[in-house]
Amino acid sequence: MVRENLRILLVSDMGHIGGTEIATLIAATELNTLVTSVGVFGKTGPLFERIAGLGVHQVSADCHTKNPFKLLDYVYKLVKTVNDNNIDVIHAQMARPLPFIWLAKKFFKNKDVKVFWTSRGLDHETYQKVVPFFAKMGVRGLGNCKLEQQKLIRYGYPAHKTDYVYNAYRLTPTTRSMKSLEKESFTIGTLSALREGRSVELFLELAKYMLTHQPQRKLRFVIGGDGNHRSELECLADNLGLAQQVEFLGRVTDVAAFMDQIDVFVSPLVVDGDTGAGLSNSIVEAMIMKVPVCAFRAAGIEEIVINGKTGHLIEPRDIPAMASAVENTIVFKDTTESYVNQAYDLIIRECDPKEYAQKLLRLYKEL
């Protein structure tokens, strides 16, 4: 395969493992075979060795600091990296680096460097502040779903300077059929960062409601993920009398194994207005592993959880309706299997990593 004559720098956080960092890893992996060179600019973190194994050059740099000397060093490293490597495209995976890219750009030898930004969800006030500024900078804005692109346009982006690219899946798609629901006990699970705004407390409320109203069901609830709200959520579980029925698994390193142990995946995410992430990686991962999905209507989730087709989509915070959706998932097995298969086909079609990289490449050249 002939490589495109493009040198791309992916700018991200990389200090931990989250959706943004996983997206950066996938982009580096897939683009690395398509272009002249790919580099990653961000903190040295847990994905460092995996990226190094690709033969991708990494530069350790941190813009998540208030130290002015470290920020100046960040800008200096960025200028040096771009100039030394003849970078053609900078793709910021988050909003934070963009003001520093704007400063650094004044010192780039190549004045035609294109700058892209993937928006994965901000709060209302941040959209108001940064989107007009980024548009004036000439940054091309990519939403991680159709809704996110629409928000960028609504807050001031020229439509011809935007597009959307769904998050690519990181798991190998399962080749098995949906796990059998012909059983007596069921595991209901969710996977999320345990931090403010992720609505994991609604999953606990669901557990309490189902255990109270369906005592005949043998139900187990598991929460995968970690974060600074974990202790608060564990206290809430104790206060609700759920200490024995809800298990906190902590950080999940093997997502496929996590999905393999649950019968129904629940997304408790609720967002108000334009605040929040565009699309849920964990829903994509559940679907690619053929796990039935029940989700609250939030942000761009309805683009993949199509009610009555690929899963159950419930109005925000309606715990009784969510409980009914989970119950129907368990009871109406043929319908559930149909939803699961349609969801799987949708994700294969929309979120394939190689197609994701090809779309990025096209946008780098044409947008």
Phi, psi and omega in degrees: 000133178282128180278144174289140180280070180228140175244117191244137175242118177267121183251123185211188177276296176070003180283346178212186177250115176214185182301320181294317181292321177297318178298322178296317178299314181297316179299316179298317181298311186281322180289335185301333180267356188250340186233174181298314179203153175228136174233157177238129184241110182175184182295154172282117185222197187293344179264003185304311184294322180295320179289320177299324179296341177278350186080019181269130180289134179238141176241125180278118182204147186225119175255003178269062181211156176259359179288114185297328180290322177292325178291321175296321178297323178300312180296318179300312180298322180295314178300313182298317181297315181295315183288319182292331186252008178052048184296137177259326185225128170253126179242102177282126182274358181205169186282327189309316184287345191298319177299326180285326174296320179300317177295315183295328186301333180296340183250007178288137175293319178274106183282356181256016177301128176272139178243127177244154177221128172265119177270122182247017178112124178231175173271164187306312183296323180292318175306313183300322184281314193266328186298313177300322179295313180297322179297318179293330177293344184086013179289133174278129184257125178245123172277152177272010171195173181298318181299320181295321176298317180298323178294318179301317179294317182297327181270004171129359179282136171296134184303326183284355177253015181228163171197187176223151176218118178295149174301135176279149177282149181257347183269155171284122182304136180293149175254002181272164172284168175303142178300138182298138175257012176278081185202174183258333181241148187225145177250123178255129186226159170220156181225119186198154166294134182269076179221170183302138177094356181267354172062027182294338176299333178291330175295321177293321177297322176298315179302314179299315183297313183291320180292330179281316187268346178229061185296341180285341180280137173269101186239140174234140182240133180232143179238116176263142179121165182219170180160178187286355176259006184299313182297323178296319179290323177295321176296319178297318178299317177298316181296331178274000180075032186249012187304326183270340186259343181242129180246128174267116186272346183078196183300131181257116179263336178246090185293323180299317179295322177298312181296329182291338183266355182250154181260329179222132176260131179243129172259111181272002186301131174227133177232149180253129180063224182268002182289144168109174184291153180284314186215150184265119176298323184293328176293316177303317182292322177297315183295321182288341176260010177059045173257130179301143184239133169237129185218150169283149176291118182202133176047231184268010184302324183293350175287337178242328174268091182266113188301129180078009179225307180245003180164192178252124178247120189246146178297146187307134172068010179274086185297313178302319179293322178295319178299318178296321179297317178296317179298315179295326177299319181286319188281313185266079191293320181295318177297317179300317180296324176297315178300315183298316181292321178292323177296316179301313180298321179298315182291320176301320183287319189262338191236018178298129184301322181290321176293324177302313181293321179295322178292318176302314182300317179297317181293322177303324183274326192253333186280000000 
